[in-house]
Amino acid sequence: MAADELRGAAARVRLDPVVTGSTTQSPARAGARGWTAVVLLAAAFAVAMLGTTLPTPLYPDYQRLFGFGELMTTVVFATYAVGVAAALLAFGRWSDQLGRRPMLLAGLALSAVSALVFTFAGSTAWLFPGRVLSGLSAGIFTGTATAAVVDVAPAHGRARASLVAAAANMGGLGLGPLLAGVLAEYAPDRLRLCYLVDLGLVVLAVVAVLLVAEPVERARHPRLGPQKIAVPAEMRGAFVRAGIAGFAGFAVLGLFTAVSPAFLGTVLHHTDRALVGVVVLALFAASTAGQVLSARLGERPAMVTGCAGLIAGMALIGVSLPLASLPVLLAGAVVAGLGQGMGFRAGLTALTAAAPAGQRGELTSSYFLVLYVGITLPVIGVGAATTAFGLVRSGVVFAAGVAVLAAVALVLLLRRTGSR
C-alpha cells in the first residue's frame, strides 16, 4: 500500500535516472513525454493500486461463504503486506537497470493474475495467493511508477509530478473499495464482477504504459540484486522518530483496509458495502491531502502536526465504537488520514534528504520495512483480540495504542526541537 514507496523516495531526491551497468543501450525514444506522459502513467498507477484494495468490502461475504472469522480476515489481509515488502526488497533497484516500462508491465501482469485468482476463488486457500500476488504487484509497481512519473515530467514540474504520483497512489487505494462496494451492492455476481472490471482496467493501463516513452537507459549487462537494509549510526535518532510515527500511521491504514467492514456491519449496523468504500476512500483521500500539506509546511512542522492529527483521529475513532456513531468514525478517519499523510511524507522526506547518498536506498528500505510491519502485526492483533474481547473493546484498545505511539513520536520531536 501505501504510498510513494521505496523508489519514489529516491526519485524525489535524485530526479535524473542513474544506471550502473557497464554499457547501456539508448532508451526507447518513441512515445508520450511531458505532462501527457505524467497523466498516462498516473492513470496506470491508480489502476494498479485500485486492484490491491478491491477485497476490502467483500471480506464479510468471504467470511460467510468460506466460514472464517475476523482473525483469518486480518491474516489474509496481512499476506498482501508481506508481498509488498518482499517486492520492495527483492526488486527495488531493478527498474534502474532494466528500465521503467518492463517493471511497470510486470507489476500490471501480477495484478491481472491476482484478479483472476480472486475471480475463481473457491475456498479460503485461494485468497492467500491472490493477496500475495497483489502485494508483489504493488511492491514492484508503486516504487517504479513514482519514479517514472517524475522521470517523464518537465524539469520545472518534477516536484508537482511527485505529488501527482502520491495522489494516484492513494487515490487508487481509496477507489478500490468504493468500486468493489458499489458493484457488490448494486450489481450482480458480487464476488466476481469487480475483478472482471479490474481486468479491463489493467488492459487499459498496459496500453497507457506502452504509449509512454521509456525514460531510463537500459543496462546492457544489468546487475540485479536485492535492496540492502541498514540504518547509518548518525541517522538512528531521526529514524526512530520517523519510524514510530510511520508505524502508527500505517497501522491505521491497515485497520481500515482490513477491519472497517466489521466495524460498520457488526458495531455500527451499516451493512451497505458501498458505505465501506466511502469510509476507506475518505481515509486515503485525507492521507493524500496530508501529503500535499506536508510539502507546504516543511518537514518538522508537518511531523509534529501529523502526530497530533493521529492522536486526535484515534481519539475520535475510539469514541465512535462504543457510541456506535458513523459520523464520529468518519471524522476520525479523515483526521487520522490527514495526520498519517503528513507524518509519512515528512518523515520520508527528512530521512532521504539527510541520508548519506550511498546509503539512501538502504535507509528507505529499512523505513518501509518498519511501515509494513506496522500495517500487518497490529491488525492481526485486533483480529485475535476480537475473538476473546469483541470488536468494540479491541478497536478501542487499538486506537489507544496508536495514539500512545503517536504521542511518543510527538514528545521525541518536541524534545529534539527544544534541544536545538
DAQUI-V940539 format. One record per helix or strand of 3 or more residues. SS is the DSSP state (~ for helix, > for strand). FROM is the first residue (numbers start at 1). TO is the last residue. If there is no record, write none. Layout:
SS_FROM_TO + SS_FROM_TO
This chain:
~_6_13 + ~_34_52 + ~_56_66 + ~_70_91 + ~_94_98 + ~_100_119 + ~_124_152 + ~_155_186 + ~_193_211 + ~_233_267 + ~_273_297 + ~_299_323 + ~_326_354 + ~_357_374 + ~_377_389 + ~_391_419
